[in-house]
Amino acid sequence: MAETGTNKIIVIGGGYAGLRVVEKLAKNPHNEIRLFDKNSYHFMQTEVYDLIANEEDFAQVSVDLFTFCMGFDGNVVFTKQEVCTVDFSNKKVITSAQRHKYDYLVIAVGARTKFVTDVVGLRTHAHGIKVLHRAMHFKQKFEMALFKRVEQSGTTCSAINIVVAGGGLSGVEIAAQMASFAKRFYRKNNFICRKLSIILINSGEKILQGLDEKLVTKSDERLQELGVSIRHKCRVAEINEHSVTLSSAEVLPMDFMVFAGGIEPNALVCDLQLEKNERGYIITNSHLQVSHHEEVFAIGDCTTIYNKNSIVAPTADTAEQTAEICARNIANLIHKKPLIAHAIKSRGVLIALGRNYAVGKVYGIYVSGYFAFVIKKIVERVYAKRLDMHSCKGCKKIFID
Ligand SMILES: Cc1cc2nc3c(=O)[nH]c(=O)nc-3n(C[C@H](O)[C@H](O)[C@H](O)COP(=O)(O)OP(=O)(O)OC[C@H]3O[C@@H](n4cnc5c(N)ncnc54)[C@H](O)[C@@H]3O)c2cc1C
């Protein structure tokens, strides 16, 4: 496309990667950008622990994509449609309603919770938290369970049994946050019945596999302090309405269960006729282009990022870094300049472990306790503020123009 002509750019997915690439590309007035998402909002998954613990409501963890896109200089449009497939030969994105032509395409559709199919009852009885409506449903169930115990107070005192499957970042954060919230709830309201059992199921020998040893130890200690008990080296074998059977044959009573046992490529990625790796993620080159289509990029959780042969953890931070490289490379393609190779690596990790407490390593420095919590909050607030700036501009246009 000529530098002075219009560049039709389609971005599929309004997540961390998709929004960042839109922000960057929108700076060129010759770029005509269309963002597709199946939902009308961007969901800040990194803050789901606060949603569940009632520290934030759903409006604080989501951003309206219509107003966000309206906040640019008229060159970004949002379309709330699920993309069914892409016709790469004819450069068209296909939804159930329309076909849209592109000059450049960015695939940023993230990943989905991996509900393993061989676990009987998993889909029916476990909650995922990667999508907002499921997280909301889970939050409400958790609150209702606490309320029921309040109602029963003075007559019976039965425990709330929560099982969290998955000893990764999200499983650990959710278990810690629920334990912390319930403790505070019981204390604040002086309830007599304070029985709560949170059991974290972890398939490995230690939680937070792949993370720094010091962070693993600190997180482990904090979970113990909060009363979360961990079952290492076992998996969920079967679930019914009231219990979970583990691979160790132990049967745990269960009121509800969160499944955070990993992610996998989503339906669109599975469908696309592109080269994928052994786990089904889109293969990209060092410029983040897919094979055989130089105008098509894949960024964020739907691809696997390598740095010197080791996998870079799929996080919001990684997703944003891929978006920035992708935007620069699309600009370079437009201006016929050489593309840049990425050297993405994790800038840090911050793990929320209950109210006012986090542990982390940021740019190589260990942080813990309230200080780490404050850093995590600042990172989240800066991110939300940035998106809010566009949304506010969009809102003003809708209501004043
Ligand atoms: C509980 C939890 C806690 C986490 N905590 C952290 C943390 O503390 N720090 C951190 O860095 N990372 C964290 N992560 C990971 C982080 O959220 C992901 O790595 C990040 O969301 C990836 O961004 P993305 O843009 O690739 O995908 P997503 O943010 O998942 O966005 C993908 C978007 O694509 C849309 N979409 C999908 N398919 C289609 C389709 N066919 N058509 C149209 N739209 C589609 C979706 O609706 C979604 O809006 C956490 C994740 C979870 C679940």
The ligand as an ORCA input file, in Angstrom:
! r2SCAN-3c Opt
* xyz 0 1
  C      -6.735    -15.127     36.362
  C      -5.632    -14.601     35.489
  C      -4.638    -13.805     36.058
  C      -3.597    -13.304     35.263
  N      -2.669    -12.510     35.851
  C      -1.708    -11.952     35.088
  C      -0.784    -11.035     35.656
  O      -0.823    -10.748     36.844
  N       0.150    -10.453     34.826
  C       0.193    -10.739     33.492
  O       1.052    -10.160     32.790
  N      -0.645    -11.620     32.924
  C      -1.608    -12.239     33.680
  N      -2.495    -13.112     33.113
  C      -2.339    -13.488     31.693
  C      -2.914    -12.431     30.762
  O      -4.229    -12.116     31.132
  C      -2.869    -12.935     29.311
  O      -1.561    -13.323     29.001
  C      -3.337    -11.826     28.368
  O      -4.724    -11.612     28.564
  C      -3.059    -12.163     26.905
  O      -3.484    -11.085     26.115
  P      -4.058    -11.324     24.631
  O      -4.346     -9.975     24.088
  O      -3.167    -12.222     23.881
  O      -5.413    -12.131     24.829
  P      -6.725    -11.732     25.620
  O      -6.479    -10.667     26.600
  O      -7.295    -13.021     26.108
  O      -7.685    -11.129     24.491
  C      -8.164    -11.884     23.413
  C      -9.395    -11.181     22.855
  O      -9.782    -11.812     21.631
  C     -11.184    -11.934     21.586
  N     -11.526    -13.041     20.674
  C     -11.173    -14.340     20.806
  N     -11.604    -15.052     19.742
  C     -12.232    -14.174     18.928
  C     -12.886    -14.305     17.659
  N     -12.975    -15.482     17.022
  N     -13.442    -13.199     17.108
  C     -13.390    -11.996     17.742
  N     -12.758    -11.823     18.932
  C     -12.197    -12.893     19.516
  C     -11.582    -12.164     23.036
  O     -12.941    -11.838     23.270
  C     -10.599    -11.263     23.778
  O     -11.135     -9.974     23.976
  C      -3.559    -13.633     33.880
  C      -4.555    -14.439     33.306
  C      -5.587    -14.908     34.094
  C      -6.675    -15.754     33.468
*
